[in-house]
Amino acid sequence: MNSSKLWKVDDYGFVGNGRYYGSTNEEEMMNEILLNGPIVVALNAAPDLYYYSSGIFITNPKDYTTESNEDSRVNPWYFTNHAVVCVGWGETKFNNKMMKYWILKNSWGTQWGE
């Protein structure tokens, strides 16, 4: 990798028709990836994500997703502590049910994950 090369972003935006935080859904995210490539997503990473090695990572989202406001007039802001790149999605059978998943690229180095 050439570390002397500098890359700059010349444009960015939110995925979704509303073009604001919380205005998107799965279908719009998939469409954005298909048309324009990977997207950045923020998540509240569970502590056990650090120990992920392969397969589909499953955790209880209720334990780690907390809303930051109680105003019912607006979409809630969720606490986040990590950003990843979403490069795709899939679907597989798990416990006799179909499960959807996102394919994410993390920044924790080559020793983490698949």
DOBA-822747 format. One record per residue: residue number from 1; z, y, x of N, C-alpha, C, O in turn. Coordinates in nm, 2 decimals. Each point is the difference from the previous one (the first is absolute). Layout:
DOBA-822747
   n   n_zz   n_yy   n_xx  ca_zz  ca_yy  ca_xx   c_zz   c_yy   c_xx   o_zz   o_yy   o_xx
 NUM      Z      Y      X      Z      Y      X      Z      Y      X      Z      Y      X
...
***
This chain:
DOBA-822747
   n   n_zz   n_yy   n_xx  ca_zz  ca_yy  ca_xx   c_zz   c_yy   c_xx   o_zz   o_yy   o_xx
   1   0.00  -0.12   0.08   0.00   0.12  -0.08   0.00   0.12   0.09   0.07   0.01   0.09
   2  -0.15   0.09  -0.13  -0.01   0.12   0.08   0.10   0.10  -0.06  -0.02   0.06  -0.10
   3   0.13  -0.04   0.17   0.11   0.09  -0.04  -0.03   0.14   0.01   0.07   0.09  -0.05
   4  -0.18  -0.05   0.12  -0.03   0.14   0.02  -0.08   0.05  -0.12  -0.03   0.13  -0.01
   5  -0.02  -0.21  -0.07  -0.08   0.04  -0.12   0.10   0.05  -0.11   0.10  -0.06  -0.03
   6  -0.14   0.18  -0.03   0.09   0.06  -0.10  -0.08  -0.01  -0.13  -0.11   0.04  -0.01
   7   0.18  -0.09  -0.09  -0.06  -0.01  -0.14   0.07   0.10  -0.09   0.12   0.01   0.00
   8  -0.20   0.05  -0.09   0.06   0.10  -0.09  -0.05  -0.03  -0.14  -0.11  -0.05  -0.02
   9   0.20   0.07  -0.08  -0.04  -0.02  -0.14  -0.06   0.13  -0.05   0.07   0.11   0.02
  10  -0.18  -0.11  -0.08  -0.06   0.13  -0.05   0.02   0.01  -0.16  -0.03   0.11  -0.05
  11   0.08  -0.22  -0.01   0.02   0.01  -0.15   0.09  -0.11  -0.04   0.00  -0.11   0.06
  12   0.08   0.13  -0.16   0.08  -0.10  -0.06   0.04   0.03  -0.14  -0.03   0.12  -0.04
  13   0.08  -0.21  -0.03   0.04   0.02  -0.14   0.07  -0.11  -0.06   0.03  -0.10   0.07
  14   0.01   0.11  -0.19   0.07  -0.11  -0.07  -0.10  -0.08  -0.07  -0.10   0.05  -0.05
  15   0.13  -0.18   0.04  -0.08  -0.09  -0.08   0.04   0.00  -0.14   0.12  -0.01  -0.03
  16  -0.22   0.03  -0.06   0.03   0.01  -0.14  -0.06   0.12  -0.07  -0.04   0.10   0.07
  17   0.02  -0.11  -0.20  -0.06   0.10  -0.07   0.07   0.13   0.00  -0.06   0.11   0.00
  18   0.20  -0.12   0.00   0.08   0.13  -0.01   0.01   0.07   0.13   0.03   0.12   0.01
  19  -0.06  -0.19   0.10   0.00   0.06   0.14   0.14   0.06   0.03   0.01   0.10   0.06
  20   0.09  -0.17  -0.10   0.14   0.04   0.03   0.08  -0.13   0.02  -0.04  -0.11  -0.04
  21   0.16   0.12   0.10   0.09  -0.11   0.02   0.02  -0.08  -0.13   0.04   0.06  -0.10
  22  -0.05  -0.19   0.11   0.03  -0.08  -0.12  -0.11  -0.01  -0.10   0.02  -0.05  -0.11
  23  -0.14   0.10   0.14  -0.11   0.00  -0.11  -0.09  -0.11   0.01  -0.10  -0.01  -0.07
  24   0.12  -0.09   0.16  -0.09  -0.10   0.02   0.05  -0.14  -0.05   0.11  -0.01  -0.05
  25  -0.20  -0.09   0.05   0.03  -0.13  -0.04  -0.07  -0.10   0.09  -0.08   0.04   0.09
  26   0.10  -0.17  -0.11  -0.06  -0.10   0.08  -0.15   0.01   0.00  -0.06  -0.01   0.11
  27   0.00   0.02  -0.22  -0.15   0.01  -0.01  -0.05   0.11   0.08  -0.11  -0.01   0.07
  28   0.17   0.13  -0.08  -0.05   0.12   0.08   0.02  -0.02   0.15  -0.09   0.04   0.08
  29   0.20  -0.11  -0.05   0.02  -0.02   0.15  -0.11  -0.10   0.05  -0.05   0.02   0.11
  30   0.02  -0.13  -0.19  -0.10  -0.09   0.04  -0.14   0.06   0.01  -0.07  -0.02   0.10
  31   0.04   0.11  -0.19  -0.13   0.07   0.00  -0.01   0.09   0.12  -0.10   0.01   0.06
  32   0.21   0.06  -0.03   0.00   0.09   0.12  -0.03  -0.08   0.13  -0.07   0.04   0.08
  33   0.14  -0.16  -0.07  -0.02  -0.08   0.12  -0.14  -0.05   0.01  -0.07   0.00   0.10
  34   0.01  -0.04  -0.22  -0.14  -0.05   0.00  -0.10   0.11   0.04  -0.09  -0.03   0.08
  35   0.11   0.15  -0.13  -0.09   0.11   0.02   0.02   0.07   0.13  -0.10   0.04   0.06
  36   0.22  -0.02  -0.01   0.03   0.08   0.11   0.08  -0.06   0.11   0.02   0.06   0.10
  37   0.02  -0.18  -0.11   0.07  -0.07   0.10   0.15   0.01  -0.02   0.05   0.04  -0.11
  38   0.03  -0.08   0.21   0.15  -0.01  -0.01   0.06   0.12  -0.05  -0.05   0.11   0.02
  39   0.17  -0.12  -0.08   0.08   0.11  -0.05   0.14  -0.01   0.06   0.05  -0.11   0.03
  40   0.02   0.22  -0.02   0.14   0.00   0.05   0.09  -0.01  -0.12  -0.02   0.07  -0.10
  41   0.12  -0.16   0.11   0.10  -0.01  -0.11   0.14   0.01   0.06   0.02  -0.04   0.11
  42   0.07   0.10  -0.19   0.14   0.01   0.04   0.08  -0.10  -0.08  -0.03  -0.03  -0.11
  43   0.13  -0.03   0.18   0.08  -0.09  -0.07   0.14   0.01   0.05   0.03   0.06   0.10
  44   0.06  -0.11  -0.18   0.14  -0.01   0.04   0.02  -0.14   0.06   0.03  -0.09  -0.08
  45  -0.05   0.07   0.21   0.00  -0.13   0.06   0.14  -0.06   0.00   0.10   0.06   0.04
  46  -0.09  -0.18  -0.10   0.12  -0.08   0.00   0.04  -0.04   0.14  -0.09  -0.02   0.08
  47   0.22   0.01  -0.05   0.04  -0.03   0.14  -0.06  -0.14   0.05  -0.03  -0.01   0.11
  48   0.01  -0.08  -0.21  -0.05  -0.13   0.05  -0.15   0.00   0.03  -0.06  -0.09   0.05
  49  -0.01   0.21  -0.08  -0.14   0.01   0.04  -0.01  -0.01   0.15  -0.11  -0.04   0.05
  50   0.21   0.09   0.02  -0.01  -0.01   0.15  -0.02  -0.14   0.05  -0.06  -0.02   0.11
  51   0.11  -0.08  -0.18  -0.01  -0.14   0.04  -0.12  -0.08  -0.06  -0.01  -0.12   0.02
  52  -0.07   0.19  -0.09  -0.12  -0.06  -0.05  -0.09  -0.06   0.11  -0.01   0.06   0.11
  53  -0.04  -0.18  -0.14  -0.09  -0.06   0.10  -0.14  -0.04  -0.05  -0.10   0.01   0.07
  54   0.10  -0.06  -0.20  -0.13  -0.03  -0.05   0.01  -0.02  -0.15   0.11  -0.01  -0.06
  55  -0.23   0.00  -0.01   0.00  -0.03  -0.14   0.03   0.13  -0.08  -0.01   0.11   0.05
  56   0.04  -0.14  -0.18   0.03   0.12  -0.09   0.15   0.03   0.01   0.08  -0.09  -0.01
  57  -0.06   0.22   0.04   0.14   0.04   0.01   0.05   0.03  -0.14  -0.06   0.08  -0.08
  58   0.17  -0.14   0.04   0.06   0.02  -0.13   0.14   0.04   0.01   0.08  -0.06   0.08
  59  -0.04   0.17  -0.14   0.14   0.05  -0.01   0.02   0.05  -0.14  -0.09   0.01  -0.08
  60   0.22   0.02   0.05   0.03   0.05  -0.13  -0.02   0.15   0.00   0.09   0.07   0.06
  61  -0.19  -0.02  -0.12  -0.02   0.15   0.01   0.11   0.08  -0.07   0.01   0.12   0.04
  62   0.06  -0.18  -0.13   0.11   0.08  -0.06   0.11   0.03   0.10   0.07   0.10  -0.02
  63  -0.06  -0.18   0.13   0.10   0.03   0.10  -0.04   0.11   0.09   0.09   0.07   0.05
  64  -0.21  -0.04  -0.04  -0.05   0.10   0.10  -0.08   0.12  -0.06  -0.03   0.09   0.08
  65   0.00  -0.09  -0.21  -0.08   0.11  -0.05   0.10   0.08  -0.10   0.03  -0.05  -0.10
  66   0.00   0.16   0.15   0.09   0.09  -0.08  -0.07   0.13  -0.03  -0.05   0.07   0.09
  67   0.06  -0.03  -0.22  -0.06   0.12  -0.04   0.09   0.12   0.05   0.12  -0.01   0.00
  68  -0.19   0.12   0.04   0.07   0.11   0.05   0.03   0.11  -0.10   0.06   0.11   0.03
  69  -0.11  -0.12  -0.15   0.02   0.10  -0.10   0.02  -0.07  -0.14  -0.04  -0.11  -0.02
  70   0.10   0.18  -0.07   0.02  -0.05  -0.13  -0.07   0.08  -0.11   0.03  -0.02  -0.12
  71  -0.13   0.10   0.16  -0.07   0.09  -0.10  -0.11  -0.09  -0.06  -0.10  -0.03   0.07
  72   0.11   0.00  -0.20  -0.10  -0.09  -0.06  -0.13   0.07  -0.03  -0.09  -0.07  -0.04
  73   0.08   0.20   0.07  -0.13   0.07  -0.02  -0.10  -0.02   0.11  -0.12   0.03  -0.01
  74   0.17  -0.08   0.13  -0.09  -0.02   0.11   0.01  -0.14   0.06   0.11  -0.07  -0.03
  75  -0.21   0.02   0.10   0.01  -0.13   0.06   0.11   0.01   0.11   0.02   0.10   0.07
  76   0.06  -0.21  -0.06   0.11   0.01   0.10  -0.05  -0.01   0.14  -0.10  -0.05   0.03
  77   0.18   0.11   0.06  -0.03  -0.01   0.14   0.08  -0.11   0.05   0.12  -0.01  -0.03
  78  -0.18  -0.08   0.10   0.07  -0.12   0.06   0.03   0.02   0.14  -0.08   0.06   0.08
  79   0.20  -0.10  -0.04   0.04   0.01   0.14  -0.10  -0.09   0.09  -0.03  -0.11  -0.04
  80  -0.01   0.16   0.15  -0.09  -0.07   0.09   0.06   0.01   0.14   0.06   0.10   0.03
  81  -0.09  -0.20   0.05   0.05   0.01   0.14  -0.11  -0.06   0.10   0.03  -0.01   0.12
  82  -0.15  -0.02  -0.17  -0.10  -0.05   0.09  -0.14   0.02  -0.06  -0.02   0.00  -0.12
  83  -0.08   0.02   0.20  -0.13   0.01  -0.04  -0.09  -0.11   0.07   0.03  -0.03   0.11
  84  -0.12  -0.03  -0.19  -0.09  -0.10   0.05  -0.14   0.03  -0.05  -0.02   0.09  -0.08
  85  -0.07  -0.16   0.14  -0.14   0.01  -0.05  -0.04  -0.12  -0.08   0.02  -0.11   0.04
  86  -0.07   0.14  -0.16  -0.04  -0.10  -0.10  -0.15  -0.03   0.03  -0.08   0.09  -0.03
  87   0.05  -0.21   0.07  -0.14  -0.03   0.03  -0.07  -0.09  -0.10  -0.12  -0.02   0.00
  88   0.20  -0.03  -0.10  -0.06  -0.09  -0.10   0.11  -0.06  -0.09   0.11   0.04   0.00
  89  -0.15  -0.14  -0.07   0.08  -0.07  -0.10  -0.04  -0.14  -0.02  -0.11  -0.04   0.04
  90   0.19  -0.03  -0.11  -0.04  -0.14  -0.03   0.08  -0.05  -0.12   0.09   0.07  -0.06
  91  -0.11  -0.20   0.03   0.07  -0.06  -0.11   0.02  -0.15   0.04  -0.10  -0.06   0.05
  92   0.21   0.00  -0.07   0.03  -0.14   0.03   0.09  -0.06  -0.10   0.07   0.07  -0.07
  93  -0.06  -0.20   0.07   0.09  -0.07  -0.09   0.13  -0.02   0.08   0.01  -0.04   0.11
  94   0.10   0.08  -0.18   0.14   0.00   0.06   0.09  -0.05  -0.11   0.01   0.07  -0.10
  95   0.07  -0.17   0.12   0.09  -0.06  -0.10  -0.07  -0.01  -0.14   0.05   0.03  -0.10
  96  -0.17  -0.09   0.11  -0.09  -0.03  -0.12  -0.04   0.12  -0.08  -0.04  -0.01  -0.12
  97   0.05   0.13   0.18  -0.05   0.12  -0.06  -0.09   0.08   0.10   0.02  -0.01   0.12
  98  -0.12   0.08  -0.18  -0.09   0.08   0.09   0.08   0.12   0.04   0.06   0.07  -0.08
  99  -0.07  -0.04   0.21   0.07   0.12   0.06  -0.10   0.09   0.07  -0.07  -0.05   0.08
 100   0.08   0.17  -0.11  -0.08   0.10   0.07   0.07   0.05   0.12   0.12   0.00   0.00
 101  -0.19   0.04   0.11   0.06   0.05   0.12  -0.09   0.10   0.06  -0.13   0.00  -0.02
 102   0.18   0.09   0.10  -0.07   0.10   0.08   0.00  -0.05   0.15   0.09  -0.07   0.04
 103  -0.20   0.09   0.03  -0.01  -0.03   0.14   0.03   0.13   0.08  -0.08   0.10  -0.02
 104   0.18  -0.10   0.09   0.05   0.12   0.07  -0.01  -0.01   0.15   0.02  -0.11   0.06
 105  -0.05   0.21   0.01   0.00   0.01   0.14   0.12   0.08   0.04   0.02   0.12  -0.04
 106   0.07  -0.17   0.12   0.13   0.06   0.04  -0.02   0.06   0.14  -0.09  -0.04   0.07
 107   0.18   0.12  -0.03   0.00   0.07   0.13   0.11  -0.06   0.10   0.03   0.06   0.10
 108   0.02  -0.18  -0.13   0.11  -0.05   0.07  -0.04  -0.09   0.12   0.08  -0.07   0.05
 109  -0.21   0.08  -0.01  -0.04  -0.08   0.11  -0.06  -0.13  -0.02   0.01  -0.05  -0.12
 110  -0.06  -0.02   0.22  -0.07  -0.13  -0.02   0.09  -0.11  -0.02  -0.04  -0.11  -0.04
 111   0.17   0.12   0.07   0.10  -0.11  -0.01   0.05  -0.01  -0.15   0.06  -0.10  -0.03
 112  -0.09   0.20  -0.05   0.04   0.00  -0.14  -0.10  -0.05  -0.09  -0.12   0.04   0.01
 113   0.15  -0.13  -0.10  -0.10  -0.04  -0.11  -0.11  -0.08   0.05   0.01  -0.06   0.11
 114  -0.11   0.05  -0.19  -0.12  -0.08   0.03  -0.10   0.08   0.08  -0.11  -0.06   0.03
***
